[in-house]
């Protein structure tokens, strides 16, 4: 059970890290806008070190997810993965310094409660 929980937690953490890297890659600062024009701008964004790092993190997540699925029923593993939504909101607020409304915090809490109801006996 501990190994399964560790694998599932690792997939969630890797998903959160990947999402933060993607956001950093397209620019989250007010002074930096992503390149939205044309193929050249798209390729420049795609080849950003943050985007490349995010893709590599997702590859690692993919491998860990498969390892987790060998040990856990999908009906438990997939709902647990919803904790990534909670983590992304936390990372958005505390790493990217985005504003998070009270309504979004309440929804995030509801997701965490739902995962607890599904995953923990």
DODRENGU-703783 format. One line per field, with one value per residue (C-alpha): z, y, x; residue in three letters. Coordinates in nm, 2 decimals, decimal comma, padded with zeros to 4 digits, always signed. Layout:
// residues N
w <- Z / ...
v <- Y / ...
u <- X / ...
residuo <- ALA / ...
//
This chain:
// residues 121
w <- +00,00 / +00,08 / -00,26 / -00,44 / -00,25 / -00,32 / -00,69 / -00,71 / -00,52 / -00,75 / -01,06 / -00,90 / -00,81 / -01,15 / -01,32 / -01,11 / -01,18 / -01,56 / -01,56 / -01,38 / -01,63 / -01,92 / -01,77 / -01,72 / -02,08 / -02,23 / -01,99 / -01,69 / -01,61 / -01,71 / -01,90 / -02,10 / -02,35 / -02,53 / -02,90 / -03,04 / -03,40 / -03,66 / -03,69 / -03,59 / -03,26 / -03,19 / -03,25 / -03,03 / -02,75 / -02,81 / -02,78 / -02,46 / -02,20 / -01,96 / -02,22 / -02,29 / -01,92 / -01,88 / -02,16 / -01,99 / -01,66 / -01,83 / -01,98 / -01,63 / -01,51 / -01,78 / -01,67 / -01,30 / -01,39 / -01,56 / -01,25 / -01,03 / -01,25 / -01,21 / -00,83 / -00,80 / -00,94 / -01,20 / -01,00 / -00,72 / -00,91 / -01,15 / -00,88 / -00,68 / -00,98 / -00,93 / -00,65 / -00,94 / -00,97 / -00,60 / -00,64 / -00,95 / -00,77 / -00,48 / -00,72 / -00,92 / -00,60 / -00,42 / -00,71 / -00,99 / -00,76 / -00,94 / -00,77 / -00,66 / -00,58 / -00,27 / -00,50 / -00,66 / -00,31 / -00,21 / -00,53 / -00,47 / -00,12 / -00,26 / -00,50 / -00,22 / +00,00 / -00,30 / -00,35 / +00,03 / +00,01 / -00,29 / -00,21 / +00,17 / +00,34
v <- +00,00 / +00,24 / +00,18 / +00,23 / +00,55 / +00,67 / +00,60 / +00,77 / +01,07 / +01,09 / +01,11 / +01,39 / +01,58 / +01,53 / +01,65 / +01,97 / +02,03 / +01,98 / +02,22 / +02,49 / +02,44 / +02,47 / +02,80 / +02,93 / +02,83 / +03,04 / +03,32 / +03,41 / +03,75 / +04,06 / +04,18 / +03,87 / +03,76 / +03,43 / +03,42 / +03,37 / +03,47 / +03,22 / +02,90 / +03,07 / +03,20 / +02,86 / +02,68 / +02,93 / +02,87 / +02,49 / +02,49 / +02,69 / +02,52 / +02,53 / +02,36 / +02,09 / +02,03 / +02,01 / +01,74 / +01,55 / +01,56 / +01,43 / +01,14 / +01,05 / +01,09 / +00,85 / +00,59 / +00,63 / +00,62 / +00,28 / +00,15 / +00,28 / +00,11 / -00,22 / -00,20 / +00,00 / -00,04 / +00,22 / +00,31 / +00,43 / +00,55 / +00,78 / +00,97 / +01,01 / +01,18 / +01,46 / +01,59 / +01,74 / +02,00 / +02,09 / +02,10 / +02,32 / +02,57 / +02,58 / +02,61 / +02,88 / +03,08 / +03,03 / +02,96 / +03,17 / +03,43 / +03,42 / +03,54 / +03,26 / +03,35 / +03,22 / +03,03 / +02,85 / +02,77 / +02,62 / +02,41 / +02,30 / +02,19 / +02,00 / +01,81 / +01,72 / +01,60 / +01,40 / +01,23 / +01,15 / +00,99 / +00,78 / +00,68 / +00,64 / +00,37
u <- +00,00 / +00,29 / +00,45 / +00,12 / +00,05 / +00,41 / +00,37 / +00,03 / +00,17 / +00,46 / +00,24 / +00,04 / +00,36 / +00,51 / +00,19 / +00,19 / +00,56 / +00,50 / +00,21 / +00,42 / +00,70 / +00,46 / +00,33 / +00,68 / +00,76 / +00,49 / +00,55 / +00,35 / +00,50 / +00,30 / +00,61 / +00,66 / +00,40 / +00,41 / +00,47 / +00,12 / +00,20 / +00,27 / +00,47 / +00,80 / +00,65 / +00,49 / +00,82 / +01,01 / +00,76 / +00,77 / +01,15 / +01,17 / +01,38 / +01,08 / +00,86 / +01,12 / +01,16 / +00,78 / +00,77 / +01,05 / +00,86 / +00,55 / +00,75 / +00,86 / +00,50 / +00,39 / +00,63 / +00,54 / +00,17 / +00,21 / +00,40 / +00,11 / -00,15 / +00,02 / -00,04 / -00,37 / -00,72 / -00,80 / -01,11 / -00,88 / -00,58 / -00,76 / -00,96 / -00,64 / -00,49 / -00,75 / -00,52 / -00,32 / -00,60 / -00,55 / -00,17 / -00,19 / -00,41 / -00,16 / +00,13 / -00,05 / -00,09 / +00,24 / +00,48 / +00,34 / +00,18 / -00,16 / -00,47 / -00,71 / -01,06 / -01,25 / -01,48 / -01,19 / -01,04 / -01,38 / -01,39 / -01,04 / -01,13 / -01,43 / -01,20 / -00,97 / -01,26 / -01,39 / -01,05 / -01,04 / -01,38 / -01,29 / -00,94 / -00,92 / -01,13
residuo <- UNK / UNK / UNK / UNK / UNK / UNK / UNK / UNK / UNK / UNK / UNK / UNK / UNK / UNK / UNK / UNK / UNK / UNK / UNK / UNK / UNK / UNK / UNK / UNK / UNK / UNK / UNK / UNK / UNK / UNK / UNK / UNK / UNK / UNK / UNK / UNK / UNK / UNK / UNK / UNK / UNK / UNK / UNK / UNK / UNK / UNK / UNK / UNK / UNK / UNK / UNK / UNK / UNK / UNK / UNK / UNK / UNK / UNK / UNK / UNK / UNK / UNK / UNK / UNK / UNK / UNK / UNK / UNK / UNK / UNK / UNK / UNK / UNK / UNK / UNK / UNK / UNK / UNK / UNK / UNK / UNK / UNK / UNK / UNK / UNK / UNK / UNK / UNK / UNK / UNK / UNK / UNK / UNK / UNK / UNK / UNK / UNK / UNK / UNK / UNK / UNK / UNK / UNK / UNK / UNK / UNK / UNK / UNK / UNK / UNK / UNK / UNK / UNK / UNK / UNK / UNK / UNK / UNK / UNK / UNK / UNK
//
